[in-house]
Amino acid sequence: MTTIRASCPDCGDVELTVEDVKVLVCAEDNAGSYAFRCPECRIAISKPAETRIIDLLVSSGVRMSQWHLPAEMFEDRVMGEPLTHDDLLDFHLMLESGGWFDRLAAMVGQ
């Protein structure tokens, strides 16, 4: 059985099996990471990994999952004026009053 050595921030070096580790790769930019739960303290750990580490883990039998960046990352952004402290205070006062949602919806619909 393949043994994988990884590091827990609390427990130090720990030994894992291929079933204990999961490789995650982003479909858009191929950024990779691996995740596991420390067998000692049970904390969930995720660490970035270079392609060679990902390849080594997968070739050892670790399962790989592919994930996608959220669609919002690819939307065109329309930048307005930055929020000011006054804007934040006005919004806070609006939230304290009745009917704030309807007034806010009317302002956005302009």
SULTAWO-V846005 format. One record per residue. N is the residue number from 1. PSI is psi in degrees with one decimal (* if undefined). OMEGA is omega in radians with two decimals (999 if undefined). NEAR is the number of other ideal C-beta (glycine too) atoms within 12 Angstrom. Layout:
n=N psi=PSI omega=OMEGA near=NEAR
n=N psi=PSI omega=OMEGA near=NEAR
This chain:
n=1 psi=137.4 omega=-3.14 near=11
n=2 psi=134.2 omega=3.07 near=18
n=3 psi=133.0 omega=-3.14 near=17
n=4 psi=128.3 omega=3.10 near=29
n=5 psi=128.4 omega=3.11 near=19
n=6 psi=175.1 omega=-3.07 near=32
n=7 psi=129.9 omega=3.03 near=19
n=8 psi=135.9 omega=-3.13 near=24
n=9 psi=-24.8 omega=-3.13 near=16
n=10 psi=-38.7 omega=-3.00 near=14
n=11 psi=-12.8 omega=-3.08 near=19
n=12 psi=-150.1 omega=-3.11 near=13
n=13 psi=134.8 omega=3.09 near=16
n=14 psi=156.6 omega=3.10 near=25
n=15 psi=135.3 omega=-3.09 near=21
n=16 psi=162.0 omega=2.99 near=30
n=17 psi=170.6 omega=3.14 near=22
n=18 psi=-26.4 omega=3.10 near=24
n=19 psi=-20.6 omega=-3.11 near=17
n=20 psi=-16.1 omega=-2.99 near=31
n=21 psi=146.5 omega=3.07 near=37
n=22 psi=134.0 omega=3.11 near=32
n=23 psi=135.8 omega=3.13 near=36
n=24 psi=129.5 omega=-3.13 near=27
n=25 psi=131.7 omega=3.10 near=30
n=26 psi=128.1 omega=-3.10 near=22
n=27 psi=-30.0 omega=-3.06 near=14
n=28 psi=-40.8 omega=-3.06 near=14
n=29 psi=6.5 omega=3.13 near=13
n=30 psi=18.7 omega=3.05 near=19
n=31 psi=133.8 omega=-3.07 near=20
n=32 psi=157.0 omega=3.05 near=30
n=33 psi=166.8 omega=3.01 near=27
n=34 psi=152.4 omega=-3.07 near=35
n=35 psi=148.3 omega=3.09 near=27
n=36 psi=165.6 omega=3.04 near=35
n=37 psi=126.4 omega=-3.11 near=22
n=38 psi=127.6 omega=3.14 near=25
n=39 psi=-16.6 omega=-3.13 near=22
n=40 psi=-58.4 omega=-3.03 near=20
n=41 psi=-6.9 omega=3.08 near=15
n=42 psi=12.3 omega=3.09 near=14
n=43 psi=142.4 omega=3.09 near=18
n=44 psi=131.5 omega=-3.07 near=16
n=45 psi=136.9 omega=3.05 near=26
n=46 psi=133.5 omega=-3.11 near=20
n=47 psi=141.5 omega=3.06 near=23
n=48 psi=152.8 omega=-3.12 near=17
n=49 psi=139.8 omega=3.07 near=29
n=50 psi=164.3 omega=-3.09 near=17
n=51 psi=-41.0 omega=-3.10 near=18
n=52 psi=-34.3 omega=3.09 near=11
n=53 psi=-42.5 omega=3.10 near=22
n=54 psi=-47.9 omega=-3.14 near=29
n=55 psi=-41.6 omega=3.14 near=18
n=56 psi=-45.0 omega=3.14 near=22
n=57 psi=-45.1 omega=-3.12 near=34
n=58 psi=-41.4 omega=3.13 near=26
n=59 psi=-20.8 omega=3.09 near=15
n=60 psi=-9.1 omega=3.10 near=24
n=61 psi=2.1 omega=3.11 near=20
n=62 psi=135.2 omega=3.14 near=31
n=63 psi=144.6 omega=-3.10 near=21
n=64 psi=138.2 omega=3.05 near=27
n=65 psi=140.9 omega=3.09 near=19
n=66 psi=140.1 omega=3.12 near=20
n=67 psi=162.1 omega=-3.10 near=19
n=68 psi=143.9 omega=3.01 near=16
n=69 psi=149.7 omega=3.11 near=16
n=70 psi=146.2 omega=-3.12 near=10
n=71 psi=-29.2 omega=-3.13 near=8
n=72 psi=-23.9 omega=3.14 near=9
n=73 psi=-22.1 omega=-3.06 near=12
n=74 psi=0.9 omega=3.13 near=10
n=75 psi=147.0 omega=3.02 near=9
n=76 psi=138.3 omega=-3.13 near=7
n=77 psi=132.7 omega=3.03 near=8
n=78 psi=112.9 omega=-3.08 near=6
n=79 psi=124.7 omega=3.05 near=7
n=80 psi=-167.9 omega=3.10 near=9
n=81 psi=145.3 omega=3.08 near=8
n=82 psi=149.3 omega=3.07 near=9
n=83 psi=142.9 omega=3.08 near=13
n=84 psi=171.9 omega=3.06 near=11
n=85 psi=-37.3 omega=3.11 near=10
n=86 psi=-41.1 omega=3.09 near=12
n=87 psi=-44.3 omega=-3.14 near=15
n=88 psi=-42.3 omega=3.10 near=13
n=89 psi=-42.0 omega=3.09 near=13
n=90 psi=-41.8 omega=3.13 near=18
n=91 psi=-42.4 omega=3.11 near=18
n=92 psi=-46.0 omega=3.12 near=14
n=93 psi=-38.1 omega=3.13 near=13
n=94 psi=-41.3 omega=-3.13 near=20
n=95 psi=-26.9 omega=3.13 near=15
n=96 psi=-13.9 omega=-3.10 near=11
n=97 psi=160.2 omega=3.10 near=14
n=98 psi=149.5 omega=3.09 near=9
n=99 psi=19.6 omega=-3.07 near=12
n=100 psi=-35.7 omega=-3.08 near=17
n=101 psi=-43.6 omega=3.14 near=13
n=102 psi=-40.4 omega=3.11 near=13
n=103 psi=-39.6 omega=3.13 near=18
n=104 psi=-42.1 omega=3.11 near=16
n=105 psi=-38.5 omega=3.12 near=12
n=106 psi=-37.5 omega=3.13 near=12
n=107 psi=-39.1 omega=-3.13 near=14
n=108 psi=-31.4 omega=-3.11 near=10
n=109 psi=-4.3 omega=-3.09 near=8
n=110 psi=* omega=999 near=7
